[in-house]
Amino acid sequence: EDGTVWVVFNGEIYNYQQLRRELIERGHRFATASDTETLVHLYEEEGVAGLEKLRGMFAYAVWDSRKNELFLARDRFGKKPLYYGEGPDGLYFASELKSLRAAGLRLPIDTHALKLYLQFGYIPDPWSPFENVRKLEPGSWLLARDGRKVDAGRYWQLPPPREDQPEELDEAALCEQIRETFDEAVRLRMIADVPLGAFLSGGIDSSLVVASMARQSSQ
């Protein structure tokens, strides 16, 4: 409310309404009904730890002028891009490389990244085509103070597959568990104040999504 904390957000938080209710119960006052504002209050309440509660696809930045700190975060699978680079007058960030060029950041070609591209057909995280620009890795965060990176970490990574089947669950129970998890993921993405649709390609994946939508909707 005093204008000391703001957020730049690219993406969508699917469980923001639940988080909003919890934050209101803790005394936070909301001015809007958006998922973007939820990120501000969640950061005020829990800091980096709040990232573990987010479900969705996102890349966002929180600026806290009280601490002179910039906080960057990217979703678990890196569906939304987030580039950053340090220049002589501070740290730059953007969802597209051309924005960094337009801002005046020097962008010399990274020959190592070029070799990676020729080897894999793409440039893996955290590299970018340019020497002084990096991609924030999926499931990671970065903290900058006074225009310089001071800390970074990973809040999530893909867990290793289990080598053994849980003894208390048979195949039918496991199939039901997968179905419940799948339906929950679809349900969260159907929470919207605009009409919803799906791209039905005819494959198994899109057919399952549409089937789950149909089960959970009267339309």
PyMOL commands that set and color helices and strands:
alter all, ss='L'
color gray80, all
select helices_A, chain A and resi 16-25+35-53+97-102+111-120+171-189+204-215
alter helices_A, ss='H'
color red, helices_A
select strands_A, chain A and resi 5-13+56-64+69-74+83-87+90-94+133-135+140-145+148-154
alter strands_A, ss='S'
color yellow, strands_A
deselect
rebuild
show_as cartoon
